[in-house]
Amino acid sequence: MRDRVAIRLWSGVAPGSETWTHEEIVGEGTVRNIVVPTLTPVLPATPTDRAVIVAPGGALHFLAIDHEGTAVAEFLRDAGYAAFVLKYRVVPTPVDDEALDLIHI
């Protein structure tokens, strides 16, 4: 397994999202409208028998993928742990940023 290469959790469409047509939107440090769940390894230089799955938050509308995902995984990697950032599905949100601002999160 190579560091930082996302691993799809389903070989096809993830169960429950067969009818989803929205596209993933990446913002500054966030990601939303996730359709394809993945695990991204962040591995220490020396192999270890310890691992942590990092599940970034975001009120079920987005994931704070940088601050609560990658940054935490890098901290754990530097401490000698293998970390895996989980990018999981969240509720669909409007593509338009103005409409997104109207959602009370």
C-alpha positions as CSV (number, residue, x, y, z in Angstrom):
1,M,0.0,0.0,0.0
2,R,1.4,3.4,-1.0
3,D,1.2,6.5,1.1
4,R,-1.5,9.0,0.1
5,V,-3.2,6.9,-2.6
6,A,-6.9,6.8,-1.8
7,I,-8.4,3.3,-1.6
8,R,-12.0,3.0,-2.7
9,L,-14.1,1.2,-0.1
10,W,-16.5,-0.3,-2.8
11,S,-15.5,-1.7,-6.2
12,G,-18.6,-0.2,-7.7
13,V,-21.3,2.2,-6.5
14,A,-21.5,2.3,-2.7
15,P,-24.8,0.8,-1.4
16,G,-27.4,3.4,-0.8
17,S,-26.0,5.9,-3.4
18,E,-27.0,4.1,-6.6
19,T,-29.3,7.0,-7.6
20,W,-26.9,9.9,-6.6
21,T,-26.0,12.1,-9.5
22,H,-24.3,15.0,-7.7
23,E,-20.5,15.6,-8.0
24,E,-18.0,16.0,-5.2
25,I,-17.1,19.6,-4.4
26,V,-13.6,20.4,-2.9
27,G,-13.3,23.7,-1.1
28,E,-10.6,25.3,1.0
29,G,-9.8,22.4,3.4
30,T,-13.3,20.8,3.0
31,V,-15.0,18.3,0.7
32,R,-18.8,17.8,0.3
33,N,-21.2,15.9,-1.9
34,I,-19.1,12.8,-1.4
35,V,-20.3,9.8,-3.5
36,V,-17.2,7.6,-3.5
37,P,-16.0,6.7,0.1
38,T,-12.3,6.1,0.5
39,L,-9.5,5.5,3.0
40,T,-6.2,7.4,2.4
41,P,-3.1,6.0,4.1
42,V,-0.7,8.3,5.8
43,L,2.2,6.0,6.8
44,P,5.3,6.4,8.9
45,A,8.7,5.8,7.4
46,T,9.2,2.7,9.6
47,P,6.4,0.0,9.5
48,T,4.3,-0.3,12.6
49,D,1.7,-2.6,14.1
50,R,-0.4,0.4,15.2
51,A,-3.0,2.2,13.1
52,V,-5.7,4.8,13.6
53,I,-8.7,5.6,11.3
54,V,-9.2,9.4,11.2
55,A,-12.8,10.4,10.5
56,P,-13.0,14.2,10.0
57,G,-16.1,16.0,11.1
58,G,-18.4,18.5,9.4
59,A,-21.9,18.3,10.7
60,L,-22.9,15.6,8.1
61,H,-22.9,18.3,5.4
62,F,-19.1,18.4,4.6
63,L,-15.8,17.0,5.9
64,A,-13.1,19.2,7.3
65,I,-10.7,17.0,5.4
66,D,-7.5,19.1,5.9
67,H,-7.8,20.3,9.5
68,E,-9.5,17.3,11.0
69,G,-8.3,14.7,8.6
70,T,-4.9,15.1,6.9
71,A,-3.4,17.3,9.7
72,V,-4.4,14.8,12.4
73,A,-3.1,11.8,10.2
74,E,0.2,13.6,9.7
75,F,0.5,14.2,13.5
76,L,-0.2,10.5,14.1
77,R,2.3,9.5,11.4
78,D,5.0,11.7,13.0
79,A,4.3,9.9,16.3
80,G,4.9,6.5,14.6
81,Y,1.4,5.4,13.9
82,A,-0.1,4.4,10.5
83,A,-3.2,6.6,9.9
84,F,-6.0,6.3,7.5
85,V,-8.2,9.3,6.6
86,L,-11.8,8.2,6.0
87,K,-13.7,10.1,3.4
88,Y,-17.2,9.1,4.0
89,R,-20.5,10.0,2.4
90,V,-22.5,13.0,3.7
91,V,-25.9,14.5,2.9
92,P,-26.0,16.1,-0.6
93,T,-25.8,19.9,-0.5
94,P,-26.5,22.6,-3.2
95,V,-23.7,23.2,-5.7
96,D,-24.3,27.0,-5.5
97,D,-22.4,28.5,-2.6
98,E,-25.2,31.1,-1.9
99,A,-27.7,28.3,-1.6
100,L,-25.3,26.4,0.7
101,D,-25.1,29.4,3.0
102,L,-28.8,29.2,3.5
103,I,-28.4,25.7,5.1
104,H,-28.3,26.0,8.9
105,I,-25.3,23.8,10.0
